[in-house]
Amino acid sequence: MLQVENVVDQATIDELFSIADGDASFLADLLLTYREQALTILAAMNDAISRGDRVAAGRSAHALRGASL
């Protein structure tokens, strides 16, 4: 059976919830915004890789890391 690990661990979710002052709606909006941005960045990275553009792929990787911190 395929096992999938959580993408964000519970400690991180708890910390984000605390930062959001317990506002679940705000936290949900934050996570949805991150997901949308990450998907856009990943699409750009995939495009750059398929074109063999290492510089653009590196920029996309850097942008994804920055959005993930």
N, C-alpha and C positions, 0 to 999 in steps of 0.2 A: 504494500500500500504506500502511496506517495504521501510523504509528510511535508507540510509547509510550515515553516517557522513564522512567527509574527514579524512583520517588517519593522514595527516600532515596539520596543519592549514596554512592559507595564510600568516600569520605573519612569520612563520617559513620558508616557501618557500621564502619569500621576503628577510629574513636574509641570507639564504643560497645563494641566487642569488647575494646578495651584497658581501658576502665573496668570491664568485667565480668571482668577478669583472665583473658581467654581462655576463659571458661566459655560455650560455645556454647549449652548448655541454658538458662542464665540469660538470655542475650541473646534467645533464641527466646521465652521466657516474657515478657520485657519487651516485645518487639514485638507479641506476641499480645494482651497486656493493653492496650497503646496502641491497637491496632486496634479492640478491643471498645469501649473508651471513646470513641474517635473516632466510631465508627458510632452509638453512643447519642447523642452530642452532635449529630452531623449530622442524625439523625432529629428531635431536639428543635428544631433550627434550621429544618428543613424544615416542621415543624408550625407553628412560630411565623410563618414567612413566609406559609404558606397561610392563616393566620388574620389576617394583616396586623398582627401584634404586633411592632412594631419593637424595643421594649425587650427582649422575650424573645429575639428573633433576635440582638440585639446581645450579650446575656448569653451566648448559646450560642457566638457567634463568639469572644468573649473567652475562654470556657472552652476552646475548641478551640485557640486560640493558646497559652494557658497550658500545655495538655497537650503541645503540640508543641515547646516550648522545652527 
